[in-house]
Amino acid sequence: MDGLMGGLPLVAPAWCTFLVILAVWEMVWKGIALWRAGGNHHLWWFICIFIFNTAGILPIVYIFAFSRRKES
């Protein structure tokens, strides 16, 4: 069997911890960006952020570069 469980290789606990941290990181940034995109009525940004998982990169770009409301 040599490190196999049910035909799948075992994953190191450190790797699992990294994936959990990455998932939480993505959820936080995605939540903030979706909230702002919805509030600003940016439909296409909302759809893109919702569909694509980019480890927080796309939501961060949206928040800091595109989500600012134009001053009147």
Order of alpha helices (4+ residues) and beta strands (2+ residues): beta-beta-alpha-alpha-alpha
